[in-house]
């Protein structure tokens, strides 16, 4: 029997803090970052995903990040580690470890570089589901994986044991709308595209898996409370007018570098991104500073 956690609200696509030379995970920084997010009122964290630079982690580092996150969250918020990999063997190992470490669910991206056939994708997800007792969030990011499924095909994944949720990072608002209305009885879709967050919440998404929430968690939580809880669209629009330019900036640059720059700007550094990702330039950081100031966010 799979566990059935309540996944809702602002789920932070978590960064992985590194030491200044990028050689090691900075565990004290990771724990401190999680404490700040909990204090800001977020509902969960999603470590070792794209924002967490999972492709730059060794298997042991990947596992350790999951362990630290589960320990630091201490049951106060949900923890949904990304466990996908190019090789099924590694995805199974990471998924089993996350389940045993106490994660509430796992997020699984299909193998990337070579697009998968429907049969290969089903087999991959079934192999993972067989070794875990937590639900799977399918990570739909066709721009990175080459696996492009229609809303109906995505909903059909729920026929596989344990696949209950979907993070939609397609950037396709029409498809997200279909998932949230026509197929919501089959699979629960979360928004995973920053500039569609307001639309996704207004359309009924039960959660947003959101990288920008690393450095604007208070604004992110305020948006959730206005739109999803109070149903106050006017208050939501006013908040979104502040937030959207920040999200647009992130989507116009290297995303991981932008998130880490944002954390630097607000005075909570998570160290550098790992190579080959390079830090944003001085002019880009200056632009981000102005966007944050305009949104009323205190900068260092």
LOROKE-492180 format. One record per residue (C-alpha): residue in one letter; z, y, x. Coordinates in Angstrom, 3 decimals, always signed. Layout:
N
 code        Z        Y        X
    A        Z        Y        X
...
//
This chain:
300
 code        Z        Y        X
    X   +0.000   +0.000   +0.000
    X   -1.045   +3.364   +1.420
    X   +1.411   +6.236   +1.457
    X   +0.696   +9.051   -0.993
    X   +1.791  +12.390   +0.499
    X   +1.317  +15.701   -1.265
    X   -1.205  +17.664   +0.770
    X   -1.541  +21.243   -0.355
    X   -1.634  +24.865   +0.664
    X   -2.277  +26.270   +4.100
    X   -2.909  +23.425   +6.519
    X   -3.253  +24.944   +9.980
    X   -6.067  +23.518  +12.105
    X   -3.745  +23.512  +15.084
    X   -4.541  +24.613  +18.622
    X   -3.518  +22.491  +21.592
    X   -1.568  +24.685  +24.031
    X   -2.343  +24.074  +27.686
    X   -0.660  +25.220  +30.869
    X   -2.301  +28.212  +32.555
    X   -4.472  +26.036  +34.799
    X   -5.509  +23.916  +31.817
    X   -4.357  +20.711  +33.490
    X   -1.581  +19.702  +31.101
    X   -0.439  +20.064  +27.501
    X   +2.274  +22.697  +27.301
    X   +4.753  +20.880  +25.074
    X   +7.346  +23.706  +24.871
    X   +4.603  +26.093  +23.724
    X   +3.401  +23.551  +21.166
    X   +6.882  +23.127  +19.716
    X   +7.469  +26.887  +19.634
    X   +4.121  +27.437  +17.927
    X   +4.967  +24.921  +15.210
    X   +8.324  +26.626  +14.635
    X   +6.580  +29.977  +14.120
    X   +4.175  +28.424  +11.643
    X   +6.982  +26.770   +9.689
    X   +8.857  +30.092   +9.590
    X   +5.712  +31.779   +8.250
    X   +5.632  +29.345   +5.336
    X   +2.600  +27.165   +6.072
    X   +2.435  +23.828   +4.315
    X   +1.109  +21.600   +7.064
    X   -0.585  +21.244  +10.430
    X   -3.746  +19.398  +11.427
    X   -3.586  +18.792  +15.195
    X   -6.221  +17.211  +17.458
    X   -9.159  +18.360  +15.388
    X  -11.982  +20.645  +16.473
    X   -9.648  +23.632  +16.889
    X   -7.302  +21.353  +18.834
    X  -10.090  +20.592  +21.347
    X   -9.843  +16.865  +20.709
    X  -12.971  +16.128  +22.712
    X  -11.259  +17.559  +25.821
    X   -8.158  +15.350  +25.492
    X   -7.537  +11.965  +27.084
    X   -6.358   +9.216  +24.763
    X   -2.821   +9.540  +26.094
    X   -2.818  +13.319  +25.666
    X   -4.166  +12.904  +22.159
    X   -1.352  +10.521  +21.271
    X   +1.278  +12.749  +22.836
    X   +0.161  +15.790  +20.829
    X   +0.553  +13.724  +17.657
    X   +4.033  +12.592  +18.684
    X   +5.198  +16.118  +19.499
    X   +3.809  +17.477  +16.237
    X   +5.550  +14.827  +14.141
    X   +8.809  +15.429  +15.998
    X   +8.582  +19.223  +15.736
    X   +7.563  +19.234  +12.071
    X  +10.531  +16.987  +11.286
    X   +9.394  +16.359   +7.736
    X   +9.342  +20.043   +6.804
    X   +5.553  +20.241   +6.627
    X   +2.803  +17.637   +6.568
    X   +1.165  +16.450   +9.795
    X   -2.440  +15.213   +9.650
    X   -3.789  +14.427  +13.135
    X   -7.489  +14.118  +13.767
    X   -8.212  +10.594  +15.011
    X  -11.987  +10.312  +15.002
    X  -13.937   +9.336  +18.092
    X  -17.419   +8.384  +19.228
    X  -16.244   +4.798  +19.780
    X  -14.686   +2.869  +16.896
    X  -12.268   +1.220  +19.352
    X  -10.765   +4.592  +20.287
    X  -10.695   +5.834  +16.695
    X   -8.851   +2.695  +15.613
    X   -6.361   +3.029  +18.477
    X   -5.662   +6.703  +17.733
    X   -5.426   +6.093  +13.989
    X   -3.008   +3.198  +14.346
    X   -0.881   +5.244  +16.723
    X   -0.780   +8.254  +14.367
    X   +0.220   +6.051  +11.444
    X   +2.984   +4.404  +13.443
    X   +4.166   +7.752  +14.869
    X   +4.912   +9.063  +11.389
    X   +1.869  +11.149  +10.461
    X   +1.432  +11.839   +6.745
    X   -2.331  +11.208   +6.817
    X   -5.147  +11.154   +9.353
    X   -8.353  +13.176   +9.528
    X  -11.381  +11.191  +10.620
    X  -14.620  +12.719  +11.853
    X  -17.607  +10.361  +12.072
    X  -19.015   +9.633  +15.523
    X  -21.181  +12.488  +16.680
    X  -24.310  +12.819  +18.847
    X  -26.114   +9.974  +17.073
    X  -26.278  +10.307  +13.278
    X  -24.848   +7.288  +11.466
    X  -26.396   +5.247   +8.678
    X  -24.402   +4.872   +5.428
    X  -23.570   +1.277   +6.346
    X  -22.356   +2.277   +9.817
    X  -20.210   +5.063   +8.363
    X  -18.648   +2.742   +5.776
    X  -17.895   +0.124   +8.420
    X  -16.375   +2.735  +10.727
    X  -14.058   +4.074   +8.018
    X  -13.133   +0.583   +6.841
    X  -12.213   -0.497  +10.376
    X   -9.854   +2.482  +10.595
    X   -8.391   +2.045   +7.121
    X   -7.536   -1.575   +7.904
    X   -5.009   -0.575  +10.599
    X   -3.178   +2.332   +8.917
    X   -0.842   +2.781   +5.968
    X   -1.619   +6.474   +5.491
    X   -4.545   +8.049   +3.613
    X   -7.694   +9.256   +5.329
    X   -9.107  +12.779   +5.144
    X  -12.828  +12.485   +5.811
    X  -13.965  +15.352   +8.039
    X  -17.323  +16.510   +6.713
    X  -18.868  +18.648   +9.454
    X  -22.598  +17.829   +9.418
    X  -23.485  +20.597  +11.865
    X  -21.580  +18.739  +14.584
    X  -22.087  +15.108  +13.571
    X  -25.576  +14.977  +12.115
    X  -24.137  +13.056   +9.141
    X  -25.215  +15.019   +6.060
    X  -24.169  +13.581   +2.721
    X  -24.647  +14.980   -0.760
    X  -21.566  +15.802   -2.848
    X  -22.084  +12.584   -4.807
    X  -22.382  +10.529   -1.614
    X  -19.228  +12.161   -0.257
    X  -17.380  +11.306   -3.446
    X  -18.510   +7.684   -3.111
    X  -16.505   +7.411   +0.118
    X  -13.408   +7.205   -2.064
    X  -14.437   +3.646   -2.934
    X  -13.258   +2.735   +0.576
    X   -9.548   +1.923   +0.615
    X   -7.518   +4.888   +1.778
    X  -10.243   +7.562   +1.772
    X   -8.690   +9.999   -0.691
    X   -9.374  +13.420   +0.770
    X  -12.168  +15.432   +2.322
    X  -12.192  +18.429   +4.628
    X  -15.435  +20.230   +3.877
    X  -16.721  +22.135   +6.902
    X  -20.319  +22.149   +5.757
    X  -20.384  +25.880   +4.994
    X  -22.224  +24.992   +1.770
    X  -20.449  +26.805   -1.065
    X  -22.589  +25.134   -3.731
    X  -21.717  +21.658   -2.440
    X  -18.035  +22.581   -2.205
    X  -18.168  +23.823   -5.793
    X  -19.639  +20.500   -6.918
    X  -16.942  +18.555   -5.080
    X  -14.209  +20.667   -6.676
    X  -15.559  +20.388  -10.206
    X  -17.898  +17.475  -10.778
    X  -16.322  +14.964   -8.382
    X  -12.661  +16.000   -8.251
    X  -11.644  +12.811  -10.070
    X  -13.034  +10.743   -7.184
    X  -12.050  +12.632   -4.025
    X   -9.858  +15.658   -3.328
    X  -11.780  +18.256   -1.348
    X  -10.148  +20.835   +0.909
    X  -11.952  +23.896   +2.210
    X  -12.520  +23.817   +5.963
    X  -14.933  +26.728   +6.484
    X  -13.099  +29.957   +7.284
    X  -15.323  +32.471   +5.514
    X  -15.276  +30.359   +2.323
    X  -11.484  +30.205   +2.095
    X  -11.118  +32.709   -0.750
    X  -13.936  +31.071   -2.695
    X  -12.525  +27.590   -2.102
    X   -9.030  +28.510   -3.297
    X  -10.366  +30.428   -6.303
    X  -12.535  +27.403   -7.180
    X   -9.495  +25.142   -7.185
    X   -9.184  +23.641   -3.709
    X   -5.682  +22.249   -3.299
    X   -5.609  +23.138   +0.403
    X   -7.393  +25.050   +3.123
    X   -7.529  +23.543   +6.608
    X   -7.790  +26.790   +8.486
    X   -7.890  +27.681  +12.192
    X   -7.298  +31.425  +11.780
    X   -3.884  +30.592  +10.323
    X   -2.748  +29.904  +13.893
    X   -2.444  +33.642  +14.490
    X   -2.430  +35.166  +10.989
    X   -0.190  +32.614   +9.211
    X   +1.594  +35.216   +7.099
    X   -1.677  +36.585   +5.690
    X   -2.919  +33.046   +5.103
    X   +0.203  +32.118   +3.139
    X   +0.036  +35.370   +1.159
    X   -3.554  +34.562   +0.185
    X   -2.548  +31.081   -0.967
    X   +0.348  +32.430   -3.010
    X   -1.791  +35.130   -4.647
    X   -4.836  +33.026   -5.488
    X   -3.589  +29.451   -5.897
    X   -0.060  +29.987   -7.166
    X   +0.006  +33.306   -9.059
    X   -3.711  +33.212  -10.050
    X   -3.855  +36.896   -9.141
    X   -7.462  +37.301   -8.083
    X   -7.233  +41.058   -7.606
    X   -4.365  +40.701   -5.114
    X   -6.331  +37.907   -3.495
    X   -9.407  +40.107   -3.123
    X   -7.363  +42.819   -1.458
    X   -5.944  +40.327   +1.032
    X   -9.344  +38.755   +1.607
    X  -10.827  +42.158   +2.432
    X   -8.447  +42.222   +5.405
    X   -8.885  +38.584   +6.391
    X  -12.642  +38.050   +5.996
    X  -13.707  +40.227   +8.987
    X  -11.392  +38.174  +11.223
    X  -12.889  +34.915   +9.963
    X  -16.411  +36.271  +10.331
    X  -15.621  +37.232  +13.928
    X  -14.383  +33.712  +14.697
    X  -17.476  +32.106  +13.237
    X  -19.663  +34.437  +15.315
    X  -18.144  +33.367  +18.655
    X  -16.865  +30.194  +20.276
    X  -14.296  +29.193  +17.692
    X  -11.636  +27.677  +19.955
    X  -11.869  +30.565  +22.390
    X  -11.528  +32.995  +19.483
    X   -8.407  +31.299  +18.134
    X   -6.760  +31.316  +21.545
    X   -7.728  +34.955  +22.032
    X   -6.135  +35.719  +18.675
    X   -2.902  +34.093  +19.775
    X   -2.964  +36.099  +23.004
    X   -3.517  +39.311  +21.067
    X   -0.526  +38.751  +18.757
    X   +1.695  +37.857  +21.706
    X   +1.983  +34.086  +21.258
    X   -0.307  +32.670  +23.920
    X   -1.307  +29.013  +23.740
    X   -2.871  +29.062  +27.190
    X   -6.589  +28.827  +27.887
    X   -9.192  +26.661  +26.244
    X  -10.286  +23.770  +28.419
    X  -13.568  +23.932  +30.261
    X  -16.426  +24.058  +29.553
    X  -15.149  +26.555  +26.953
    X  -14.689  +29.995  +28.501
    X  -12.398  +32.801  +27.375
    X  -13.793  +35.627  +25.288
    X  -14.872  +38.727  +27.217
    X  -13.018  +42.035  +27.312
    X  -15.255  +43.700  +24.726
    X  -14.934  +40.767  +22.338
    X  -11.150  +40.774  +22.641
    X  -11.110  +44.534  +22.012
    X  -13.067  +43.970  +18.803
    X  -10.589  +41.310  +17.696
    X   -7.691  +43.666  +18.408
    X   -9.222  +46.291  +16.114
    X   -9.846  +43.764  +13.356
    X   -6.230  +42.628  +13.487
    X   -4.935  +46.176  +13.496
    X   -7.092  +46.967  +10.467
    X   -5.566  +43.963   +8.716
    X   -2.066  +45.241   +9.436
    X   -1.281  +42.532  +11.989
    X   +0.998  +43.562  +14.847
    X   -0.679  +43.122  +18.240
    X   +0.920  +42.769  +21.639
//
